[in-house]
Amino acid sequence: MKIEFMHCAIAEARKALENSEVPVGAIVVRNSQVIGRGYNQREKHNDPTAHAEILAIRQAASYLGSWRLTDCEIYVTLEPCPMCAGAIVNSRIQTIVYGAYDLKSGAVNSLYNILSDKRLNHQVEIYSGICEEQCQALLKEFFDQLRN
Amino acid sequence: MKIEFMHCAIAEARKALENSEVPVGAIVVRNSQVIGRGYNQREKHNDPTAHAEILAIRQAASYLGSWRLTDCEIYVTLEPCPMCAGAIVNSRIQTIVYGAYDLKSGAVNSLYNILSDKRLNHQVEIYSGICEEQCQALLKEFFDQLRN
């Protein structure tokens, strides 16, 4: 786990903010190399699956030519929702590092524990609350703008 | 809920079987019109997110020009996994009709109840076990082939 990669994920989240999307960013790393990037583009693409994590995972899988992202880490600014937590399990990612907790739909620690569920066929190493304040500040900025 | 649409989903699953993919098919219906189709293409596209439901949802959203699939039903041959159940919640689909139960990773009734969880911001009407035998027979055919 390297803090510099969380800063890359935060940079992705900023792109979402600049595009008036809920600011969430994600990157996939393998052997200290970024192989997938994504930021939330649900509105732009009219795609309910276009969350940061899904886009980063798809890019990484395309780069590797494999749906198995074994030996990969994902860095994401917000605790993944059930869809994205499920995608992380499905792609066999080894480690997740995330920033802000999502008490309303987080599926890693808040509402569900999908990444550590022993009934599923894969478990993920979890680092929670990394750069939490910075990640949350971006979300607050977005929702403050929305209200004004 | 119309049984003919489940037959369309089964036809999609057959395409997966013909392509040596785990045979799962899905369709999205709005006003009795099919607006999205998908079958599992994880291996072909090297994409861990290329499950039948995700592909059908993305096609339907693209057709409607909106990520909100309100007033839509999804028909799928197998109980969705956490990723796909999460995508169904995220896309605000009204109704799900599914065939076979998935005791190992089903997230509608078997391991989780993501589509009826009142803590999430959307709930989905559920019809389970529709054409269950036909849907399960396809899966059995695939895994029997794999073993031989």
Chai-1 contact restraints between the chains, C-beta under 6 A:
chainA,res_idxA,chainB,res_idxB,connection_type,confidence,min_distance_angstrom,max_distance_angstrom,comment,restraint_id
A,R42,B,W67,contact,1.0,0.0,6.0,A-B,restraint_1
A,N46,B,A61,contact,1.0,0.0,6.0,A-B,restraint_2
A,N46,B,G65,contact,1.0,0.0,6.0,A-B,restraint_3
A,N46,B,S66,contact,1.0,0.0,6.0,A-B,restraint_4
A,N46,B,W67,contact,1.0,0.0,6.0,A-B,restraint_5
A,D47,B,R58,contact,1.0,0.0,6.0,A-B,restraint_6
A,D47,B,A61,contact,1.0,0.0,6.0,A-B,restraint_7
A,D47,B,W67,contact,1.0,0.0,6.0,A-B,restraint_8
A,P48,B,A61,contact,1.0,0.0,6.0,A-B,restraint_9
A,P48,B,W67,contact,1.0,0.0,6.0,A-B,restraint_10
A,P48,B,N90,contact,1.0,0.0,6.0,A-B,restraint_11
A,P48,B,S91,contact,1.0,0.0,6.0,A-B,restraint_12
A,T49,B,I54,contact,1.0,0.0,6.0,A-B,restraint_13
A,T49,B,R58,contact,1.0,0.0,6.0,A-B,restraint_14
A,T49,B,A87,contact,1.0,0.0,6.0,A-B,restraint_15
A,I54,B,T49,contact,1.0,0.0,6.0,A-B,restraint_16
A,R58,B,D47,contact,1.0,0.0,6.0,A-B,restraint_17
A,R58,B,T49,contact,1.0,0.0,6.0,A-B,restraint_18
A,A61,B,N46,contact,1.0,0.0,6.0,A-B,restraint_19
A,A61,B,D47,contact,1.0,0.0,6.0,A-B,restraint_20
A,A61,B,P48,contact,1.0,0.0,6.0,A-B,restraint_21
A,G65,B,N46,contact,1.0,0.0,6.0,A-B,restraint_22
A,S66,B,N46,contact,1.0,0.0,6.0,A-B,restraint_23
A,W67,B,R42,contact,1.0,0.0,6.0,A-B,restraint_24
A,W67,B,N46,contact,1.0,0.0,6.0,A-B,restraint_25
A,W67,B,D47,contact,1.0,0.0,6.0,A-B,restraint_26
A,W67,B,P48,contact,1.0,0.0,6.0,A-B,restraint_27
A,C81,B,G86,contact,1.0,0.0,6.0,A-B,restraint_28
A,P82,B,P82,contact,1.0,0.0,6.0,A-B,restraint_29
A,P82,B,G86,contact,1.0,0.0,6.0,A-B,restraint_30
A,P82,B,I114,contact,1.0,0.0,6.0,A-B,restraint_31
A,M83,B,M83,contact,1.0,0.0,6.0,A-B,restraint_32
A,M83,B,G86,contact,1.0,0.0,6.0,A-B,restraint_33
A,M83,B,A87,contact,1.0,0.0,6.0,A-B,restraint_34
A,M83,B,N90,contact,1.0,0.0,6.0,A-B,restraint_35
A,G86,B,C81,contact,1.0,0.0,6.0,A-B,restraint_36
A,G86,B,P82,contact,1.0,0.0,6.0,A-B,restraint_37
A,G86,B,M83,contact,1.0,0.0,6.0,A-B,restraint_38
A,G86,B,G86,contact,1.0,0.0,6.0,A-B,restraint_39
A,A87,B,T49,contact,1.0,0.0,6.0,A-B,restraint_40
A,A87,B,M83,contact,1.0,0.0,6.0,A-B,restraint_41
A,N90,B,P48,contact,1.0,0.0,6.0,A-B,restraint_42
A,N90,B,M83,contact,1.0,0.0,6.0,A-B,restraint_43
A,S91,B,P48,contact,1.0,0.0,6.0,A-B,restraint_44
A,S105,B,L120,contact,1.0,0.0,6.0,A-B,restraint_45
A,L111,B,R119,contact,1.0,0.0,6.0,A-B,restraint_46
A,I114,B,P82,contact,1.0,0.0,6.0,A-B,restraint_47
A,R119,B,L111,contact,1.0,0.0,6.0,A-B,restraint_48
A,L120,B,S105,contact,1.0,0.0,6.0,A-B,restraint_49
